[in-house]
């Protein structure tokens, strides 16, 4: 999940959503935005080919609403993969670098040994069509959203715990 604002949280800054960047709860996108904001190189684990599904925070509750509003038929088993886009770690690093440089940041990327026990590259072909079929109108990762994430990271950069930046 990426993004920090929803229509409900935009009404008051005290309602801002968490921007986790640590190795436990954070996503690569959040970590890269925080690293760019504090002038730390973006740390790509291994070759950076790891690919995952991503979802805008505004779409998370909408996915649940759609599933509840459209219950499964008796005896039907359904699986909803709750994501709208797929990015590799390298893809995210490039997107954050471009957005950061547009904001005047000097963004550098380095590759570090992968601390996770996972394949550097693997077959990843997750499907996410069911929620779209139920009416989800996704918010895709855009330049405006990246700018928003980076601006939040810069605004709160004094709160960053540098010990959480590296694995």
N, C-alpha and C positions, 0 to 999 in steps of 0.2 A: 504494500500500500504506500502510495506517495501523496504528497500534498499536506498542507497544514490548515487550510481553511475550507469550511463548508458554508452554505448560506446561513446556517444557524450560528456558527462560531464567529462569523465576520462582524456580528453586531457589537462585540466587545472583545478587546484584545485579551482580556483575562480568560477567555474561553478557547484560546488557541490550542490546537492539538499538539501532542508531543511530536518532537522531531528526533526520534531515536537514531543514534549513529554508532552505537557500540556493536560489538561482535555478536551479542546475544539477540537483541531486538531490532537493531538497525538494519536498514537495507543498504545495498551498495550505493544507490542514488543519494540517500540521505547522507551517508558517510562522505561521499565525494563532494557534496555541496558544503558540508561543514569543513572538510579539509581545504577546499578552495577559499572559503571565507577566512580561515585563519592563516592562509599562506603556506599550508603544508602540501607537499606533493600528493596527488591522488594515488592511492595505493591499490594497484590491481593485483589480485591474488593469482599467482602462477601466470599462465598464458592469457588469462582473461576471457576464455571461451565459454565459461559457465553461463548458461542461459536460464532465465527464470521468467515467470509470468508476473506482470505488474498491473495495478489497479489504482485509479485515482480515488482518494478518500471520499469524494462526493458520490462515487458509485457504490461504495461498500454497503451502505444501508439500503440503497435502491435495489441492489441484488437480493437482499433479504426480503424486502417488501414484495418484489416480484415473485419470489418463490412461495411466500405465504399466500399471496393473492391468487396463485395458480397451483393449488395443491395437486399432488400426484393422485392418479386414479387408484382405487383399491387394488392392491397387489402389484402396482407399478413401482419399480425402483428407479430413481433418478439420481444423477450426479451432476452437480453444478460446479464447474471449475471457475472460481471467482477471480478472473483476471480478464483484461481486455487487450493487453499487448505483451510481447515478449522481447526482452533485450538481453544481450550478452553483457558481461561486465565491461568489456572493451567498448561496446556501443554506448553505455552510460558514461564512461570516462570521456569519450569524444563529445557527447552532448553537453556535459558539464563544462568541459574545457572551452567549447565554443561559446556557451552562454556566459561563462566567467570572463573570457577575453572581451566579449562585447560590453561587459560592465567595467572594463579597465583592469581586471585582475590579471596577474601573471600566473597562469595555471600550468603546472608541470605534472606529468604522469610517470610513475615508476612501477616496475613489476617487482613484487616481493614473493618469497616462497609462500605457497598456499598453506595456511595453518589448518585448513579443514581436510578431513579425510573424504575426498571426493575425486571423481575423474575430472581431468582438466577439460575434456570435451566429451560429450555423450549425446546420444540420441534424445532429443527433447521435442516431442510433437504433441503437446497438450492441446486439447480442443476446448473452446469456450463459446460455442454457438448457442447453447440452450438459453442462456439469459438474454442474448440478443433476440432470439426467437420470441421470448416473452415480452419484449419491448424495451430492454435496456438501451438507452442512448448514451453511449460512453463518452466520457471526457478523456481525450487522448493526451499523452504527454506532449506539451507544446512549448514553444519558446517562452510564452507568457507565464506558464506554470513554472518552468525552470527559473525564470527571473524571480518569481515570487519565492520559490524555495531558497534561492541564493540570497535574496534580500532578507529573509527571515534569519538565515544562518549568519549573515553579516551583522544584523541588528543584535543578535544574542550571542555573538562570538565570545564575549567576555565570560560567558557561562560554560564554555566548552571545557570538559575535563580532558586535558591532553593525554592523560594516561590511557584513555579509551580509544585513541586514534589508531594506534598500531595493534595488531593482533597479539 
